[in-house]
Amino acid sequence: MKPTYIAIYAKATNCKASDMELFLEMSEFAKNRGSESEFYLEKNNQYNTRPVKFWLLQELRKKKFDGLLVYSYNEWANSLNELVPELYELVKSGIVVYSFTDEIQFTECENDPIFRTLSTLFHFRKHIIDVSRENAIEKYKASGKKLGRPLGAKDKQKRKTLGYFLREDYKKDQGPKSYSRAFPHLIV
């Protein structure tokens, strides 16, 4: 399958000229494959929230693009825990994923040896984390510590449930609109 509309994703550098060169090189890469492209540049931010990546991932899920070109897989994801599930989801939905510097293309998940290796490493790491978490819980239980959130002031007395929906509607200054939920037997 040859993608016709590719989203290009890269992180910004400190130099505007190098960002422009990167844009031109990656656009040429997409053009050589006979595809149109849109370039999305993620600005560096201190919180590492990556809003452009989040938005682009939503657009890919909506099938706006049928291909994704990233500068490098380590720019797309911070860890294997993030990379492997997202790659699997995208490729499974028919989106071709390219890496510009790694020169790796994923078109299918099941038969690709590179993807299987990444997936194996991901599951291995996940298993190690699960085992260490379970061991820590057993250790805390054996030492007599109580697990979970401690009780607060509101947990010491039983909360009122009668008229909950009506109270919530009045809090929102909407008036009693939830009669059907609170009192279904009063609906005429």
C-alpha positions in Angstrom: 0.0 0.0 0.0 1.4 3.4 -1.0 0.3 6.3 1.1 -1.0 9.4 -0.8 -1.2 11.9 2.1 1.6 11.9 4.7 1.9 13.8 7.9 5.4 14.8 8.7 6.3 15.2 12.4 9.6 16.7 13.8 10.7 18.5 16.9 12.0 22.0 16.6 15.7 22.8 17.1 17.2 26.1 18.3 18.1 27.1 14.8 15.4 28.3 12.3 17.7 27.5 9.3 18.1 23.9 10.3 14.3 23.5 10.8 13.8 24.8 7.3 16.4 22.4 5.9 14.8 19.5 7.8 11.4 20.5 6.3 12.8 20.5 2.8 14.6 17.2 3.2 11.5 15.4 4.7 9.2 17.0 2.1 11.4 15.7 -0.7 11.4 12.2 0.9 7.6 12.2 0.8 7.5 13.6 -2.7 9.9 10.9 -3.9 7.3 8.4 -2.8 4.6 10.1 -4.8 2.8 11.5 -1.8 1.5 14.9 -0.7 2.5 16.0 2.8 1.8 18.4 5.6 4.6 19.3 8.0 4.1 19.6 11.8 6.8 21.0 13.9 6.7 20.5 17.7 8.2 23.4 19.6 10.4 22.6 22.6 8.6 23.1 25.8 9.6 22.6 29.4 6.6 20.5 30.3 7.1 17.8 27.7 3.4 17.7 26.9 3.8 17.7 23.1 0.4 19.1 22.1 1.2 18.9 18.3 1.9 15.1 18.6 -1.3 14.6 20.6 -3.3 16.5 18.0 -1.6 14.7 15.1 -2.2 11.3 16.7 -5.9 12.2 16.9 -6.0 13.1 13.3 -4.3 9.9 12.3 -6.9 8.0 14.2 -9.6 9.8 12.2 -7.8 8.6 9.0 -7.1 12.1 7.8 -3.6 10.9 6.7 -2.6 7.5 5.4 1.0 7.8 6.3 3.3 9.3 9.0 6.9 10.3 8.5 8.8 11.1 11.7 12.3 12.4 11.9 13.3 9.7 14.3 11.3 7.3 16.5 12.9 8.7 19.6 11.4 12.1 18.7 7.9 10.5 18.3 8.0 8.7 21.7 10.1 9.0 24.9 10.1 5.3 25.6 9.3 1.8 24.3 6.2 1.9 26.5 4.9 4.9 24.5 6.3 3.9 21.0 5.2 0.3 20.6 1.5 0.6 21.4 1.1 3.8 19.3 3.0 2.2 16.3 0.9 -1.0 16.7 -2.3 1.0 16.7 -1.4 3.1 13.7 0.0 0.3 11.5 -3.0 -2.0 12.5 -5.3 0.8 11.2 -3.5 0.8 7.8 -1.2 3.8 8.3 2.3 3.5 7.0 4.9 4.8 9.5 8.3 5.9 8.3 11.4 7.1 10.2 13.6 9.5 8.3 16.9 9.0 10.1 16.4 5.3 11.2 15.3 4.4 7.7 12.7 2.0 9.0 9.2 1.6 7.6 6.4 -0.2 9.2 3.5 -1.3 7.0 2.4 -4.4 8.9 2.8 -5.6 12.5 2.6 -9.4 12.5 5.2 -10.4 10.0 7.7 -7.6 10.6 10.8 -8.8 12.5 11.8 -5.4 13.7 8.3 -4.7 15.1 8.2 -8.1 16.7 11.6 -7.4 18.4 10.3 -4.0 19.7 7.1 -5.6 20.9 9.0 -8.4 22.7 11.2 -5.8 24.5 8.1 -3.8 25.4 6.3 -6.8 26.9 9.5 -7.9 28.7 9.9 -4.5 30.3 6.2 -4.4 31.2 6.5 -7.9 32.8 9.5 -6.7 34.9 7.5 -3.7 36.1 4.5 -5.9 37.0 6.6 -8.4 38.9 8.4 -5.7 40.9 5.1 -4.0 41.7 3.5 -7.3 42.9 6.6 -8.0 45.0 6.5 -4.5 46.6 2.8 -5.0 47.5 3.5 -8.4 49.1 6.4 -6.9 51.0 4.2 -4.0 52.4 1.4 -6.5 53.3 3.9 -8.7 55.1 5.2 -5.8 57.1 1.7 -5.0 58.3 1.2 -1.7 56.4 -2.3 -0.8 55.3 -2.6 -0.3 51.5 -4.7 2.2 49.7 -5.8 5.8 50.3 -6.1 6.8 53.9 -9.6 7.7 55.1 -10.4 11.4 55.1 -13.0 13.6 56.9 -15.7 12.8 54.3 -15.2 9.1 54.6 -16.0 8.9 58.3 -19.7 9.5 57.8 -22.1 8.1 55.3 -22.9 10.4 52.4 -26.4 11.4 51.5 -27.7 9.8 48.3 -31.4 11.0 48.4 -31.9 13.8 46.0 -28.4 13.8 44.7 -29.3 14.7 41.1 -31.6 17.6 42.3 -28.8 19.0 44.5 -26.3 18.8 41.7 -28.7 20.6 39.3 -29.3 23.4 41.8 -25.6 23.8 42.3 -25.2 24.4 38.6 -28.1 27.0 38.7 -30.0 25.0 36.2 -33.0 24.1 38.3 -34.5 20.6 38.6 -33.9 19.1 35.1 -32.9 15.7 36.3 -36.2 14.5 37.6 -36.2 11.6 35.2 -32.9 10.3 36.7 -33.8 11.1 40.3 -37.5 10.2 40.2 -38.2 8.0 37.2 -41.6 7.0 38.6 -42.9 10.6 38.5 -42.5 10.9 34.7 -45.9 11.4 33.0 
